Amino acid sequence: MDIKEIQSLIKFVAKSGASEVKLEMDDLKITIKTGSTTPETTIIQAAAPVATPQQILAPAPVAPAATPVASPDAPAKDASADEDSKYITIKSPIIGTFYRKPSPDKPAFVEVGANVKTGDTVCVIEAMKLFNEIESEVSGKIVKVLVDDSSPVEFDQPLFLVDPS
């Protein structure tokens, strides 16, 4: 068992809410305790001539947050979430830098309110000095641009909201 497997086990136990987990294998014993304020993991290798425990700090278990008292802003947030749910999201297929224009002196590929068809270019993402055209996978009307021009984007990050109706 390597360190990455141990770290993923610690994260899993911390998320599960268990207070203590013991794992024994042929040459390895692992005990993960999360009941204290600072969870700790003790690893003892039985095959080693001198077994010295090592301490590895695990992420603290996440305590459930107290439910906030309803504020006047809460219904507005729920309403906008319901409103956005009827739209289709165009997401970034790669990591890179998002550009709305093919070049600085050209107009943007699409603006809010523009109709797009499947296959229309909506933006470009620069990755490793290559400009990748991102095409719409749906037909509809651009409702919202979710990323600022020249901003870094992650894989699967929402870029546009499209109303398919």
N, CA, C and O of each residue as an XYZ file, in Angstrom:
660
protein
N       0.858     -1.168      0.000
C       0.000      0.000      0.000
C       0.903      1.228      0.000
O       1.742      1.394      0.885
N       0.721      2.092     -1.007
C       1.568      3.280     -1.097
C       0.896      4.469     -0.413
O      -0.238      4.370      0.054
N       1.599      5.576     -0.363
C       1.146      6.752      0.382
C      -0.135      7.340     -0.207
O      -0.987      7.824      0.539
N      -0.285      7.305     -1.543
C      -1.498      7.843     -2.170
C      -2.722      7.028     -1.762
O      -3.784      7.595     -1.503
N      -2.586      5.712     -1.704
C      -3.699      4.861     -1.275
C      -4.061      5.146      0.180
O      -5.238      5.169      0.542
N      -3.046      5.363      1.008
C      -3.283      5.667      2.422
C      -3.992      7.018      2.558
O      -4.929      7.155      3.344
N      -3.543      8.006      1.793
C      -4.177      9.325      1.848
C      -5.630      9.263      1.389
O      -6.493      9.901      1.992
N      -5.913      8.504      0.333
C      -7.298      8.393     -0.125
C      -8.145      7.649      0.898
O      -9.327      7.955      1.056
N      -7.560      6.673      1.598
C      -8.271      5.965      2.663
C      -8.599      6.922      3.808
O      -9.699      6.878      4.359
N      -7.652      7.780      4.163
C      -7.878      8.762      5.231
C      -9.010      9.699      4.848
O      -9.894      9.973      5.660
N      -8.989     10.193      3.612
C     -10.054     11.094      3.156
C     -11.403     10.394      3.184
O     -12.400     10.984      3.599
N     -11.442      9.147      2.748
C     -12.692      8.394      2.724
C     -13.244      8.219      4.129
O     -14.440      8.407      4.355
N     -12.386      7.862      5.072
C     -12.828      7.657      6.453
C     -13.309      8.975      7.056
O     -14.312      9.004      7.770
N     -12.592     10.069      6.770
C     -12.990     11.372      7.308
C     -14.363     11.778      6.783
O     -15.176     12.323      7.529
N     -14.624     11.516      5.513
C     -15.914     11.862      4.926
C     -17.027     10.941      5.412
O     -18.182     11.360      5.488
N     -16.699      9.696      5.740
C     -17.729      8.728      6.120
C     -18.319      9.011      7.495
O     -19.442      8.598      7.785
N     -17.577      9.706      8.337
C     -18.075     10.019      9.668
C     -17.766      8.939     10.691
O     -18.183      9.050     11.844
N     -17.052      7.908     10.299
C     -16.676      6.848     11.245
C     -15.678      7.407     12.253
O     -14.850      8.252     11.915
N     -15.764      6.927     13.497
C     -14.860      7.447     14.520
C     -13.532      6.694     14.547
O     -12.514      7.261     14.945
N     -13.524      5.439     14.135
C     -12.284      4.679     14.137
C     -12.376      3.547     13.121
O     -13.395      2.862     13.029
N     -11.310      3.360     12.365
C     -11.228      2.273     11.390
C      -9.879      1.598     11.557
O      -8.846      2.263     11.625
N      -9.895      0.272     11.622
C      -8.643     -0.493     11.700
C      -8.554     -1.373     10.466
O      -9.521     -2.033     10.086
N      -7.391     -1.374      9.850
C      -7.137     -2.178      8.667
C      -5.857     -2.960      8.913
O      -4.808     -2.375      9.187
N      -5.943     -4.275      8.815
C      -4.766     -5.119      9.013
C      -4.528     -5.931      7.759
O      -5.427     -6.598      7.246
N      -3.294     -5.860      7.277
C      -2.883     -6.647      6.123
C      -1.690     -7.488      6.573
O      -1.312     -7.442      7.744
N      -1.095     -8.249      5.667
C       0.016     -9.133      6.026
C       1.122     -8.414      6.780
O       1.539     -8.863      7.847
N       1.600     -7.302      6.235
C       2.735     -6.613      6.847
C       2.413     -5.183      7.262
O       3.323     -4.382      7.476
N       1.133     -4.856      7.376
C       0.769     -3.478      7.644
C      -0.487     -3.422      8.499
O      -1.461     -4.128      8.240
N      -0.454     -2.576      9.519
C      -1.631     -2.311     10.342
C      -1.866     -0.813     10.324
O      -0.955     -0.028     10.584
N      -3.094     -0.421     10.014
C      -3.442      0.998      9.975
C      -4.649      1.217     10.871
O      -5.647      0.502     10.773
N      -4.549      2.205     11.738
C      -5.677      2.613     12.566
C      -5.921      4.084     12.316
O      -5.019      4.906     12.481
N      -7.146      4.422     11.915
C      -7.507      5.809     11.652
C      -8.578      6.189     12.668
O      -9.656      5.595     12.701
N      -8.267      7.190     13.501
C      -9.206      7.664     14.507
C      -9.610      9.083     14.154
O      -8.753      9.941     13.940
N     -10.906      9.334     14.092
C     -11.374     10.674     13.760
C     -12.236     11.270     14.857
O     -12.863     12.307     14.644
N     -12.284     10.650     16.017
C     -13.132     11.136     17.098
C     -12.598     12.368     17.781
O     -13.379     13.110     18.377
N     -11.293     12.625     17.723
C     -10.717     13.774     18.414
C     -10.791     15.000     17.516
O     -11.219     14.912     16.366
N     -10.374     16.136     18.045
C     -10.406     17.368     17.253
C      -9.361     17.338     16.146
O      -9.552     17.967     15.105
N      -8.260     16.620     16.350
C      -7.269     16.448     15.291
C      -7.155     14.961     15.001
O      -6.486     14.237     15.738
N      -7.810     14.491     13.922
C      -7.741     13.078     13.602
C      -6.304     12.677     13.322
O      -5.526     13.458     12.775
N      -5.962     11.472     13.697
C      -4.608     11.016     13.459
C      -4.649      9.581     12.945
O      -5.595      8.833     13.195
N      -3.622      9.233     12.238
C      -3.492      7.898     11.698
C      -2.189      7.316     12.207
O      -1.145      7.964     12.147
N      -2.251      6.108     12.701
C      -1.060      5.439     13.161
C      -0.790      4.279     12.218
O      -1.666      3.448     11.978
N       0.413      4.224     11.690
C       0.802      3.145     10.793
C       1.921      2.371     11.472
O       2.936      2.946     11.863
N       1.733      1.081     11.607
C       2.753      0.237     12.215
C       3.047     -0.879     11.222
O       2.146     -1.614     10.818
N       4.302     -1.000     10.833
C       4.681     -2.061      9.933
C       5.181     -3.228     10.759
O       6.242     -3.141     11.378
N       4.432     -4.318     10.778
C       4.769     -5.471     11.603
C       5.990     -6.215     11.074
O       6.698     -6.861     11.847
N       6.245     -6.137      9.788
C       7.361     -6.862      9.209
C       8.697     -6.194      9.533
O       9.745     -6.833      9.436
N       8.672     -4.936      9.910
C       9.900     -4.223     10.219
C      10.445     -4.702     11.565
O       9.662     -5.004     12.466
N      11.773     -4.780     11.724
C      12.339     -5.242     12.980
C      11.975     -4.322     14.149
O      11.672     -4.802     15.242
N      12.003     -3.019     13.929
C      11.610     -2.079     14.973
C      10.407     -1.319     14.437
O      10.532     -0.516     13.513
N       9.245     -1.575     15.019
C       8.022     -0.934     14.536
C       7.846      0.408     15.226
O       7.533      0.477     16.415
N       8.053      1.474     14.460
C       7.854      2.805     15.011
C       6.615      3.419     14.375
O       6.514      3.496     13.151
N       5.676      3.854     15.206
C       4.468      4.449     14.627
C       4.766      5.797     13.982
O       5.594      6.565     14.471
N       4.085      6.068     12.886
C       4.213      7.343     12.207
C       2.867      8.050     12.307
O       1.814      7.424     12.179
N       2.911      9.329     12.530
C       1.681     10.110     12.623
C       1.444     10.802     11.284
O       2.322     11.487     10.760
N       0.243     10.612     10.741
C      -0.168     11.306      9.525
C      -1.457     12.018      9.861
O      -2.420     11.393     10.304
N      -1.481     13.333      9.652
C      -2.698     14.080      9.943
C      -3.687     13.894      8.810
O      -3.345     14.044      7.637
N      -4.909     13.567      9.169
C      -5.983     13.417      8.189
C      -6.812     14.684      8.191
O      -6.801     15.428      9.172
N      -7.542     14.948      7.094
C      -8.391     16.124      7.090
C      -9.477     15.986      8.153
O     -10.021     14.902      8.364
N      -9.781     17.088      8.812
C     -10.799     17.060      9.866
C     -12.147     16.708      9.266
O     -12.479     17.176      8.176
N     -12.934     15.888      9.961
C     -14.240     15.548      9.425
C     -15.111     16.797      9.342
O     -15.062     17.671     10.208
N     -15.896     16.857      8.294
C     -16.734     18.015      8.079
C     -17.992     17.885      8.928
O     -18.761     16.935      8.782
N     -18.188     18.847      9.811
C     -19.382     18.830     10.651
C     -20.532     19.409      9.852
O     -20.343     20.372      9.109
N     -21.723     18.839      9.990
C     -22.843     19.394      9.240
C     -23.116     20.824      9.694
O     -23.171     21.110     10.890
N     -23.282     21.700      8.737
C     -23.502     23.108      9.044
C     -24.903     23.312      9.584
O     -25.846     22.625      9.191
N     -25.019     24.249     10.475
C     -26.340     24.564     11.029
C     -27.186     25.171      9.920
O     -26.689     25.945      9.102
N     -28.454     24.820      9.899
C     -29.324     25.349      8.860
C     -29.567     26.824      9.130
O     -30.012     27.193     10.217
N     -29.277     27.676      8.140
C     -29.432     29.106      8.357
C     -30.909     29.487      8.406
O     -31.767     28.837      7.810
N     -31.166     30.553      9.130
C     -32.519     31.074      9.193
C     -32.828     31.699      7.845
O     -31.988     32.390      7.269
N     -34.032     31.456      7.341
C     -34.405     31.971      6.025
C     -34.328     33.486      6.012
O     -34.875     34.168      6.879
N     -33.629     33.995      4.998
C     -33.496     35.432      4.862
C     -34.253     35.873      3.613
O     -34.636     35.027      2.804
N     -34.472     37.145      3.438
C     -35.183     37.594      2.241
C     -34.441     37.240      0.957
O     -35.075     37.097     -0.089
N     -33.101     37.092      1.004
C     -32.334     36.757     -0.192
C     -32.483     35.294     -0.584
O     -32.306     34.961     -1.756
N     -32.799     34.417      0.347
C     -32.869     32.986      0.070
C     -33.878     32.646     -1.022
O     -33.524     31.884     -1.921
N     -35.117     33.159     -1.007
C     -36.044     32.831     -2.084
C     -35.548     33.316     -3.438
O     -35.793     32.659     -4.450
N     -34.862     34.443     -3.481
C     -34.350     34.954     -4.743
C     -33.305     34.003     -5.308
O     -33.291     33.755     -6.513
N     -32.429     33.466     -4.463
C     -31.415     32.528     -4.929
C     -32.072     31.254     -5.440
O     -31.671     30.731     -6.480
N     -33.078     30.742     -4.728
C     -33.777     29.540     -5.170
C     -34.483     29.780     -6.492
O     -34.485     28.906     -7.359
N     -35.075     30.940     -6.658
C     -35.786     31.258     -7.890
C     -34.818     31.309     -9.063
O     -35.138     30.822    -10.147
N     -33.622     31.900     -8.860
C     -32.661     31.965     -9.957
C     -32.100     30.579    -10.277
O     -31.801     30.291    -11.436
N     -31.956     29.725     -9.277
C     -31.486     28.362     -9.524
C     -32.528     27.592    -10.324
O     -32.178     26.846    -11.238
N     -33.815     27.766     -9.987
C     -34.875     27.108    -10.746
C     -34.919     27.640    -12.167
O     -35.143     26.891    -13.118
N     -34.701     28.955    -12.303
C     -34.728     29.583    -13.613
C     -33.590     29.054    -14.484
O     -33.789     28.789    -15.669
N     -32.374     28.895    -13.893
C     -31.222     28.406    -14.641
C     -31.352     26.931    -14.993
O     -30.713     26.476    -15.942
N     -32.148     26.181    -14.270
C     -32.240     24.742    -14.502
C     -32.888     24.407    -15.840
O     -32.692     23.309    -16.360
N     -33.655     25.331    -16.406
C     -34.295     25.044    -17.687
C     -33.348     25.286    -18.862
O     -33.683     24.966    -20.002
N     -32.176     25.847    -18.592
C     -31.201     26.123    -19.628
C     -30.180     24.997    -19.741
O     -29.936     24.251    -18.793
N     -29.595     24.898    -20.924
C     -28.531     23.922    -21.159
C     -27.197     24.656    -21.042
O     -27.047     25.776    -21.530
N     -26.244     24.019    -20.397
C     -24.944     24.635    -20.161
C     -23.933     24.135    -21.187
O     -23.802     22.931    -21.411
N     -23.225     25.067    -21.802
C     -22.083     24.705    -22.652
C     -20.876     24.757    -21.738
O     -20.595     25.791    -21.132
N     -20.154     23.636    -21.635
C     -19.027     23.531    -20.700
C     -17.708     23.439    -21.460
O     -17.660     23.066    -22.632
N     -16.644     23.791    -20.751
C     -15.312     23.749    -21.336
C     -14.838     22.298    -21.448
O     -14.851     21.569    -20.456
N     -14.422     21.874    -22.637
C     -13.917     20.502    -22.788
C     -12.439     20.360    -22.399
O     -11.916     19.249    -22.316
N     -11.766     21.509    -22.160
C     -10.333     21.480    -21.849
C      -9.989     22.570    -20.838
O     -10.805     23.443    -20.542
N      -8.774     22.502    -20.319
C      -8.229     23.549    -19.457
C      -7.501     24.543    -20.345
O      -6.792     24.150    -21.272
N      -7.671     25.825    -20.067
C      -6.966     26.818    -20.860
C      -7.442     28.214    -20.548
O      -7.991     28.474    -19.477
N      -7.225     29.124    -21.507
C      -7.657     30.508    -21.367
C      -8.811     30.761    -22.319
O      -8.708     30.497    -23.517
N      -9.922     31.280    -21.778
C     -11.162     31.500    -22.514
C     -11.112     32.839    -23.241
O     -10.779     33.863    -22.645
N     -11.443     32.826    -24.529
C     -11.551     34.053    -25.310
C     -12.880     34.058    -26.049
O     -13.262     33.061    -26.663
N     -13.582     35.182    -25.988
C     -14.871     35.317    -26.676
C     -14.683     35.716    -28.133
O     -15.602     35.545    -28.934
N     -13.488     36.256    -28.504
C     -13.225     36.759    -29.852
C     -12.137     35.942    -30.523
O     -11.271     35.391    -29.844
N     -12.168     35.853    -31.862
C     -11.086     35.153    -32.561
C      -9.772     35.928    -32.507
O      -8.699     35.325    -32.556
N      -9.842     37.265    -32.405
C      -8.667     38.108    -32.218
C      -9.133     39.411    -31.575
O     -10.326     39.716    -31.608
N      -8.217     40.187    -30.989
C      -8.629     41.387    -30.253
C      -9.416     42.411    -31.078
O     -10.256     43.127    -30.533
N      -9.152     42.487    -32.386
C      -9.830     43.488    -33.212
C     -11.100     42.966    -33.889
O     -11.718     43.696    -34.664
N     -11.495     41.741    -33.619
C     -12.697     41.140    -34.221
C     -13.841     41.150    -33.208
O     -13.601     41.246    -32.005
N     -15.088     41.050    -33.689
C     -16.225     40.975    -32.758
C     -16.290     39.597    -32.084
O     -15.704     38.623    -32.556
N     -17.017     39.555    -30.976
C     -17.172     38.297    -30.231
C     -17.914     37.275    -31.092
O     -18.726     37.635    -31.944
N     -17.622     35.991    -30.855
C     -18.304     34.927    -31.591
C     -19.809     34.995    -31.357
O     -20.590     34.948    -32.308
N     -20.221     35.107    -30.085
C     -21.643     35.183    -29.744
C     -21.845     36.212    -28.640
O     -20.966     36.428    -27.805
N     -23.001     36.836    -28.647
C     -23.395     37.779    -27.606
C     -24.640     37.223    -26.923
O     -25.283     36.314    -27.447
N     -24.977     37.762    -25.769
C     -26.204     37.376    -25.092
C     -27.373     37.744    -26.009
O     -27.442     38.864    -26.514
N     -28.273     36.813    -26.216
C     -29.415     37.023    -27.102
C     -29.216     36.453    -28.494
O     -30.170     36.354    -29.266
N     -27.977     36.075    -28.825
C     -27.699     35.523    -30.150
C     -28.209     34.092    -30.241
O     -28.161     33.339    -29.269
N     -28.701     33.726    -31.429
C     -29.138     32.348    -31.666
C     -27.956     31.555    -32.207
O     -27.237     32.018    -33.093
N     -27.764     30.355    -31.664
C     -26.699     29.476    -32.131
C     -27.302     28.164    -32.595
O     -28.356     27.739    -32.121
N     -26.617     27.538    -33.521
C     -27.003     26.213    -33.995
C     -25.930     25.220    -33.571
O     -24.805     25.609    -33.258
N     -26.270     23.971    -33.562
C     -25.297     22.940    -33.254
C     -24.131     23.056    -34.235
O     -24.330     23.075    -35.450
N     -22.921     23.132    -33.699
C     -21.730     23.237    -34.524
C     -21.208     24.649    -34.686
O     -20.098     24.829    -35.188
N     -21.972     25.669    -34.276
C     -21.493     27.052    -34.350
C     -20.389     27.260    -33.313
O     -20.476     26.751    -32.195
N     -19.355     28.008    -33.688
C     -18.283     28.326    -32.749
C     -18.777     29.396    -31.788
O     -19.282     30.434    -32.217
N     -18.633     29.146    -30.482
C     -19.085     30.100    -29.467
C     -17.920     30.814    -28.788
O     -18.102     31.900    -28.239
N     -16.718     30.218    -28.816
C     -15.544     30.824    -28.195
C     -14.313     30.035    -28.619
O     -14.415     29.038    -29.333
N     -13.156     30.492    -28.170
C     -11.925     29.711    -28.337
C     -11.283     29.582    -26.964
O     -11.411     30.461    -26.112
N     -10.589     28.466    -26.772
C      -9.824     28.254    -25.549
C      -8.388     27.960    -25.956
O      -8.104     27.028    -26.709
N      -7.490     28.797    -25.427
C      -6.071     28.616    -25.721
C      -5.483     27.639    -24.719
O      -5.586     27.824    -23.506
N      -4.868     26.603    -25.250
C      -4.183     25.622    -24.413
C      -2.857     25.285    -25.086
O      -2.829     24.809    -26.221
N      -1.785     25.531    -24.392
C      -0.436     25.232    -24.883
C      -0.170     25.895    -26.241
O       0.323     25.258    -27.172
N      -0.504     27.171    -26.331
C      -0.279     28.002    -27.522
C      -1.135     27.578    -28.718
O      -0.894     28.036    -29.835
N      -2.128     26.713    -28.505
C      -3.059     26.339    -29.562
C      -4.431     26.901    -29.232
O      -4.884     26.820    -28.090
N      -5.094     27.474    -30.238
C      -6.417     28.039    -30.041
C      -7.453     27.015    -30.523
O      -7.550     26.728    -31.716
N      -8.215     26.475    -29.582
C      -9.205     25.446    -29.869
C     -10.585     26.079    -29.949
O     -11.057     26.673    -28.980
N     -11.233     25.953    -31.106
C     -12.580     26.485    -31.265
C     -13.555     25.592    -30.528
O     -13.544     24.373    -30.699
N     -14.404     26.199    -29.704
C     -15.410     25.452    -28.954
C     -16.735     25.657    -29.662
O     -17.190     26.786    -29.846
N     -17.349     24.549    -30.059
C     -18.594     24.599    -30.805
C     -19.768     24.276    -29.898
O     -19.650     23.518    -28.936
N     -20.902     24.872    -30.231
C     -22.127     24.620    -29.477
C     -22.610     23.206    -29.767
O     -22.606     22.761    -30.915
N     -23.023     22.511    -28.725
C     -23.561     21.158    -28.883
C     -25.073     21.176    -28.974
O     -25.701     20.138    -29.189
N     -25.667     22.367    -28.810
C     -27.127     22.506    -28.847
C     -27.500     23.730    -29.677
O     -26.690     24.632    -29.888
N     -28.727     23.735    -30.132
C     -29.272     24.902    -30.811
C     -30.120     25.668    -29.815
O     -30.791     25.073    -28.971
N     -30.087     26.988    -29.915
C     -30.891     27.793    -29.015
C     -30.372     29.215    -28.945
O     -29.619     29.665    -29.809
N     -30.791     29.916    -27.894
C     -30.464     31.317    -27.704
C     -29.515     31.462    -26.519
O     -29.775     30.912    -25.449
N     -28.412     32.201    -26.701
C     -27.469     32.449    -25.606
C     -28.161     33.347    -24.580
O     -28.592     34.455    -24.897
N     -28.259     32.846    -23.341
C     -28.926     33.588    -22.278
C     -27.913     34.293    -21.386
O     -28.157     35.400    -20.904
N     -26.765     33.634    -21.169
C     -25.797     34.210    -20.237
C     -24.393     33.717    -20.581
O     -24.206     32.551    -20.931
N     -23.413     34.608    -20.481
C     -22.001     34.252    -20.609
C     -21.477     34.159    -19.180
O     -21.540     35.137    -18.435
N     -20.964     33.000    -18.792
C     -20.597     32.750    -17.406
C     -19.130     33.024    -17.085
O     -18.737     32.980    -15.919
N     -18.312     33.309    -18.110
C     -16.871     33.495    -17.899
C     -16.445     34.810    -18.535
O     -16.911     35.158    -19.620
N     -15.563     35.539    -17.864
C     -15.023     36.782    -18.407
C     -14.001     36.459    -19.495
O     -13.341     35.420    -19.463
N     -13.889     37.369    -20.453
C     -12.920     37.206    -21.537
C     -11.502     37.178    -20.974
O     -11.193     37.897    -20.023
N     -10.658     36.361    -21.551
C      -9.247     36.201    -21.167
C      -9.078     35.612    -19.772
O      -8.065     35.855    -19.116
N     -10.063     34.838    -19.314
C      -9.987     34.208    -17.991
C      -9.564     32.751    -18.122
O      -9.889     32.097    -19.113
N      -8.844     32.239    -17.132
C      -8.528     30.807    -17.156
C      -9.788     29.997    -16.852
O     -10.611     30.391    -16.027
N      -9.923     28.854    -17.536
C     -11.056     27.962    -17.297
C     -10.546     26.557    -17.021
O      -9.476     26.159    -17.482
N     -11.334     25.823    -16.262
C     -11.030     24.444    -15.912
C     -11.813     23.507    -16.812
O     -12.748     23.930    -17.492
N     -11.440     22.250    -16.819
C     -12.192     21.223    -17.530
C     -13.601     21.154    -16.962
O     -13.766     21.144    -15.742
N     -14.602     21.107    -17.797
C     -16.006     20.947    -17.425
C     -16.586     22.177    -16.725
O     -17.644     22.086    -16.103
N     -15.914     23.317    -16.817
C     -16.428     24.547    -16.217
C     -17.515     25.118    -17.135
O     -17.316     25.186    -18.348
N     -18.653     25.528    -16.580
C     -19.710     26.128    -17.400
C     -19.234     27.424    -18.050
O     -18.614     28.265    -17.398
N     -19.533     27.579    -19.363
C     -19.135     28.757    -20.093
C     -20.336     29.618    -20.490
O     -20.312     30.838    -20.330
N     -21.385     28.971    -21.009
C     -22.567     29.668    -21.488
C     -23.814     28.951    -21.028
O     -23.800     27.740    -20.807
N     -24.907     29.707    -20.883
C     -26.229     29.124    -20.683
C     -27.013     29.348    -21.958
O     -27.041     30.458    -22.490
N     -27.666     28.276    -22.462
C     -28.406     28.333    -23.713
C     -29.846     27.922    -23.451
O     -30.108     26.908    -22.803
N     -30.789     28.732    -23.969
C     -32.209     28.399    -23.891
C     -32.557     27.617    -25.154
O     -32.574     28.182    -26.248
N     -32.839     26.306    -25.010
C     -33.075     25.492    -26.202
C     -34.439     25.729    -26.857
O     -34.667     25.233    -27.960
N     -35.342     26.459    -26.227
C     -36.683     26.626    -26.806
C     -36.727     27.604    -27.951
O     -37.791     27.836    -28.525
